[in-house]
C-alpha cells in the first residue's frame, strides 16, 4: 500500500531520517514511535508531501507520489493533527464538508455523509453539526477532526499525535473508539505518538525509530517478545508484555515435553512412568503424536487388571487449548473448571497433534515470575535467568 524506499531528509546537512525503507500493508494501523527528534513526524509528513525528502521515493499503490498532483494526493489522504486543525470561523458541518464540497460532490450525499460521520465518532449530529469549534470540548473537537479525515472515504489516514493534548479519560475513550473503528473499516492508518501504552493499545504494527533510523518494525506481539536490541527492549519496557496479557500465548508458557505414553501400554507401565516422571497423569498419543486421551494416577490405581492396555480406561473427553490461546482465556478456563479439579490442559495443534501442556502449577509459576525472551536461544526465561521449562 505505502512503500518507502531509501528515504533520507536532511536539514542544514544533518539527517533527520536516514535511508528509511519499509512497507505498510493495506488495512494496517502502523504506529511510528520514538524519542523526540527521531524523525517520526517528518516521515509521516513525507507521505502527503508536506515535507520533501532529500532523497528516496515513496509509492502508494505502486505509484510514485512525487509524480502525482500534490492537491489530488492530499485530497485523498485523511489527516488528523494534535491541534485538530479545525477552522474556527466554520461550523462543525462546514469543517467536515470542506473537502467533499471542493470535490464538487452531490450536496445531498455530502449532508447525509456528515450525519453518518458524526454518528460514527459518537456525537449527536442534531446537537453538534451547527456549532463552532470553540463551543466544543477538546475531546469533541478531536472527534470532529477524525470525522473530517474520513469525509472523503480515503484509503489512507495520517494521524500526528492526535490525542496527546487531551485529558487521560478523553484520550482513553478516543483510543478505544479508534481501535473499534479500525476493526470495522480497516483503513490504512499511519499514527505518530510518543506514548508506548497508546501504541500497544491501537497498533497492528509498530515502527520504532532511533536517531532517524528504524530500530525495529514488526507486529506488537513480536516486538514485545523479541526486541531487536537493548534500545528497543528499554524503550518498550522489558516486562511490558505483562501489561498486555492477551499477547502471552499458551505456546509461550506451556510445558513443551509433557509425559506421554502409547495407547497400547499397560496400566502398570503407565503407573511406573508416572512415578519416574513425578507426575499425576500421562497424555496418551498415537505414533503421529496426536492426542488420544489422558490417564490419571487415580484412574490407573482404581483398575483391578493392571495389565490391561491404557486405551481401555483412558479419559477421551477433555478440554484442550490452541497454541495461540492467550493467558487470560487460560485462566478463565481454569477458574471455570476449578470445582472439577482441572489441574492440566493439553495444548494441541492441527489434527489434535500434541504441542504441550499447561498445568496449574506452571501457570502459577509464570504469573509469579515475569519472563523475558532470550534472544540467543529464542526461549522464554524468567527475569532471574531460569529457563521456562517448569
C-alpha positions in Angstrom: 0.0 0.0 0.0 2.7 2.5 1.1 6.3 1.8 0.4 9.3 3.9 1.5 12.5 3.4 -0.5 15.7 4.8 0.9 14.1 7.9 2.3 16.5 10.5 3.8 15.7 14.0 4.9 18.4 16.5 5.9 18.3 20.0 7.4 21.5 22.0 7.0 23.3 18.9 6.0 22.2 17.0 9.2 20.0 13.9 8.6 16.6 13.8 10.4 15.7 10.4 8.9 18.3 8.2 7.1 17.8 5.6 4.5 14.3 4.6 5.6 12.9 1.6 3.7 9.7 0.0 4.9 6.3 -1.1 3.6 2.9 -0.6 5.2 0.3 -3.1 4.1 -3.3 -2.2 3.2 -5.6 -2.1 6.2 -2.9 -2.0 8.9 -2.7 0.6 11.6 1.0 1.3 11.9 2.4 3.4 14.7 5.6 5.5 14.3 7.2 6.0 17.7 10.5 7.1 19.2 12.2 9.7 21.2 11.8 13.4 20.4 13.7 14.3 17.2 13.8 10.7 15.9 12.1 11.7 12.7 8.6 10.1 13.2 6.6 13.3 12.3 9.0 14.0 9.4 8.4 10.5 8.0 4.6 11.0 8.3 4.5 14.3 6.5 6.6 13.0 3.6 3.6 10.7 2.8 1.3 13.7 1.9 4.3 15.8 0.7 4.1 18.4 3.4 7.8 17.7 3.6 10.0 16.9 0.6 12.7 14.3 1.3 16.3 14.9 0.4 16.5 11.6 -1.4 14.4 8.4 -1.8 11.0 7.6 -3.1 7.5 6.9 -1.7 5.0 4.7 -3.5 1.2 4.4 -2.8 -0.4 1.5 -4.6 2.8 1.3 -6.8 2.6 4.9 -7.9 5.4 7.3 -7.1 3.7 10.1 -5.0 6.1 12.7 -6.5 4.7 12.1 -9.9 1.2 12.9 -8.7 -0.5 16.3 -8.5 0.0 17.3 -4.8 -3.5 18.7 -4.4 -5.1 15.4 -5.7 -2.8 13.4 -3.4 -3.7 15.3 -0.3 -7.4 15.3 -1.0 -7.3 11.5 -1.0 -5.4 11.2 2.3 -7.1 12.0 5.6 -5.1 14.0 8.1 -5.6 14.5 11.8 -3.2 16.6 13.9 -2.8 17.3 17.6 -4.4 20.7 17.5 -7.4 19.3 15.5 -6.8 21.9 12.7 -10.5 22.9 12.7 -11.2 26.2 11.0 -12.6 28.4 13.9 -14.8 30.5 11.7 -16.6 27.5 10.2 -19.2 25.3 11.8 -18.7 21.6 12.5 -20.7 20.8 9.4 -18.6 23.2 7.2 -15.4 21.8 8.6 -16.4 18.2 7.8 -17.7 19.0 4.4 -15.0 21.3 3.1 -13.1 18.7 1.0 -16.2 16.9 -0.4 -17.5 20.4 -1.5 -14.2 21.2 -3.1 -14.5 17.9 -5.0 -18.0 19.1 -6.1 -19.7 16.0 -4.8 -23.5 15.8 -4.6 -24.7 18.2 -1.8 -27.4 15.8 -0.6 -24.9 13.0 -0.4 -22.5 15.2 1.5 -25.1 16.1 4.1 -26.1 12.5 4.6 -22.4 11.5 4.9 -21.9 14.3 7.6 -24.7 12.8 9.7 -23.2 9.3 9.4 -19.7 10.6 10.3 -21.0 12.3 13.4 -22.7 9.1 14.5 -19.5 7.2 13.7 -17.5 9.3 16.1 -20.2 9.3 18.8 -21.6 12.8 18.5 -25.3 13.7 18.1 -25.5 15.5 14.7 -28.5 17.5 15.7 -26.7 18.9 18.7 -23.2 19.5 17.2 -23.3 20.0 13.4 -24.1 23.7 13.6 -21.8 24.6 16.5 -18.5 26.2 16.2 -15.2 24.6 17.4 -14.9 27.0 20.4 -18.3 25.6 21.6 -16.8 22.1 21.9 -14.6 20.4 24.4 -11.1 19.2 23.4 -12.3 15.6 23.0 -15.2 16.7 20.9 -13.0 18.8 18.7 -10.7 15.8 18.1 -13.7 13.6 17.2 -14.6 16.2 14.6 -11.1 16.1 13.3 -11.3 12.3 12.9 -14.7 12.7 11.2 -13.3 15.2 8.7 -10.4 12.9 7.9 -12.9 10.2 7.0 -15.2 12.5 5.0 -13.9 11.6 1.5 -13.6 7.9 2.5 -9.8 7.9 1.9 -7.8 4.7 1.8 -5.0 6.3 3.9 -5.3 8.3 7.1 -2.4 10.1 8.8 -2.6 10.9 12.5 0.0 13.1 14.1 -0.2 12.7 17.9 -4.0 13.4 17.7 -4.8 12.6 21.3 -1.7 13.8 23.2 -3.2 17.1 24.3 -6.3 15.5 25.8 -7.1 14.6 29.4 -6.5 10.9 30.3 -10.1 9.9 30.3 -10.9 11.5 26.9 -7.7 10.1 25.5 -8.5 6.6 26.6 -12.0 6.8 25.1 -10.7 8.0 21.8 -8.1 5.3 21.6 -10.8 2.7 22.2 -13.1 4.3 19.6 -10.3 4.4 17.0 -9.4 0.8 17.6 -13.1 -0.2 17.2 -13.4 1.9 14.1 -10.3 0.4 12.6 -11.6 -3.1 13.3 -14.7 -2.3 11.2 -13.3 -0.1 8.4 -9.8 -1.4 8.0 -8.3 1.8 6.7 -4.5 2.1 6.2 -3.6 4.4 9.2 -0.2 5.8 10.0 -0.2 7.1 13.6 2.6 9.1 15.3 2.8 9.0 19.1 5.5 9.2 21.8 3.3 7.1 24.2 4.1 3.4 24.1 1.0 2.5 26.0 -1.0 4.1 23.3 1.0 2.4 20.6 0.5 -1.1 22.1 -3.3 -0.4 22.6 -4.1 0.6 19.0 -1.4 -0.7 16.6 -1.2 -3.6 14.3 2.5 -2.9 13.8 4.9 -0.6 15.5 7.9 1.1 13.8 10.4 2.2 16.5 12.7 4.9 15.2 16.0 5.8 16.8 18.3 8.6 15.6 16.5 8.7 12.3 16.7 5.0 11.6 14.4 2.0 12.0 15.3 0.2 15.3 12.6 -2.4 14.8 9.4 -2.7 12.7 7.1 -5.6 13.4 3.8 -6.8 15.0 3.3 -5.6 18.5 3.5 -9.1 20.0 6.7 -9.9 18.1 8.5 -6.8 19.4 7.3 -7.4 23.0 8.6 -11.0 22.9 11.7 -10.5 20.8 13.1 -6.9 20.9 15.8 -6.4 18.3 18.2 -4.5 20.6 18.8 -3.3 24.1 17.4 0.1 23.0 14.1 -1.4 21.8 13.9 -3.5 25.0 14.4 -0.5 27.2 12.1 1.7 25.1 9.3 -0.8 25.1 9.8 -1.7 28.8 11.4 -5.1 29.5 8.3 -6.5 31.1 5.7 -4.5 29.2 4.1 -7.7 27.9 2.6 -8.2 31.4 0.5 -5.1 31.0 -0.9 -6.7 27.8 -1.6 -10.3 28.8 -3.5 -11.0 25.7 -0.1 -11.3 24.0 1.1 -14.1 26.3 0.1 -17.3 24.5 -0.2 -20.9 25.5 2.8 -21.7 23.3 4.9 -19.3 25.3 4.3 -20.8 28.7 3.4 -24.5 28.0 5.5 -27.5 29.1 6.9 -28.4 25.7 7.8 -32.0 26.6 4.9 -33.4 28.7 4.9 -37.0 29.9 3.2 -39.2 27.3 2.5 -42.9 26.6 1.2 -45.0 23.8 -2.4 -46.3 23.8 -1.2 -50.0 23.9 1.0 -49.5 27.0 -0.2 -51.4 30.1 -1.7 -49.6 33.1 1.1 -50.9 35.2 3.7 -49.5 32.9 1.9 -46.1 32.9 1.9 -46.1 36.7 5.7 -46.7 36.7 6.2 -43.9 34.2 4.2 -41.5 36.3 6.4 -42.4 39.3 9.6 -41.9 37.4 8.5 -38.6 35.9 6.9 -37.4 39.1 3.6 -36.6 37.5 0.0 -37.5 38.3 -1.2 -38.2 34.7 0.0 -39.1 31.3 -1.1 -37.9 27.9 -1.9 -40.8 25.5 -0.7 -40.3 21.9 -0.6 -42.3 18.7 2.5 -42.8 16.6 2.0 -39.5 14.8 1.9 -37.6 18.1 -1.8 -36.9 18.0 -3.6 -36.8 21.4 -5.9 -39.8 22.0 -6.7 -39.4 25.7 -5.5 -38.9 29.3 -4.8 -41.4 32.1 -4.6 -40.1 35.7 -2.8 -41.9 38.6 -6.2 -42.1 40.4 -7.8 -43.8 37.4 -4.8 -46.2 37.0 -4.8 -47.2 40.7 -8.5 -47.9 40.7 -8.2 -50.6 38.0 -8.2 -54.2 39.0 -6.3 -55.6 36.0 -3.1 -53.6 35.8 -2.0 -55.5 32.7 -4.9 -54.1 30.6 -3.9 -51.6 27.8 -4.4 -47.9 28.8 -6.8 -47.2 25.9 -9.5 -49.2 27.6 -9.6 -46.9 30.6 -8.2 -43.6 29.5 -10.4 -40.4 29.5 -11.3 -39.5 26.0 -13.4 -36.3 26.6 -11.5 -33.3 27.9 -10.6 -29.6 27.4 -7.8 -28.7 25.0 -6.1 -25.4 24.2 -4.8 -23.9 20.9 -1.2 -22.8 21.0 -2.5 -19.2 20.4 -4.9 -19.2 23.3 -3.9 -16.2 25.5 -3.3 -16.4 29.2 -6.5 -14.5 30.1 -8.6 -17.2 28.3 -6.5 -20.0 30.0 -7.1 -18.5 33.5 -10.8 -18.2 32.7 -11.0 -21.8 31.7 -9.1 -23.0 34.7 -11.4 -21.0 37.0 -14.5 -22.2 35.3 -13.5 -25.8 36.0 -12.0 -25.3 39.4 -14.7 -27.4 41.1 -13.8 -30.3 38.8 -10.1 -30.0 39.9 -8.9 -29.5 36.4 -5.2 -29.4 37.0 -3.8 -29.6 33.5 -4.9 -28.8 29.9 -3.2 -30.2 26.8 -2.2 -27.8 24.0 -3.0 -29.2 20.6 -2.5 -28.1 17.0 -3.8 -29.3 13.7 -5.4 -32.8 13.8 -5.0 -32.8 17.6 -1.3 -33.1 17.4 0.1 -32.6 20.9 2.1 -29.4 21.3 2.5 -29.2 25.1 0.7 -29.0 28.4 -0.5 -26.2 30.7 -0.7 -27.1 34.4 -2.0 -25.1 37.3 1.5 -25.1 38.9 3.2 -24.0 35.7 0.6 -21.3 35.2 1.1 -20.0 38.8 4.9 -20.0 38.3 4.5 -18.0 35.1 2.2 -15.4 36.8 4.5 -15.0 39.8 7.7 -14.5 37.9 7.6 -12.3 34.8 9.6 -13.6 31.9 11.7 -12.3 29.0 12.7 -13.8 25.7 16.3 -14.9 25.5 17.5 -13.7 22.1 20.3 -16.3 21.9 18.1 -19.3 22.5 14.8 -17.9 21.4 13.2 -19.4 24.6 11.2 -17.8 27.4 13.3 -17.2 30.5 12.4 -15.8 33.9 13.9 -12.5 34.9 16.1 -14.4 37.3 17.5 -16.3 34.4 15.8 -19.7 34.9 14.6 -21.4 31.7 10.9 -21.6 31.3 10.6 -25.4 31.4 8.6 -25.8 34.6 
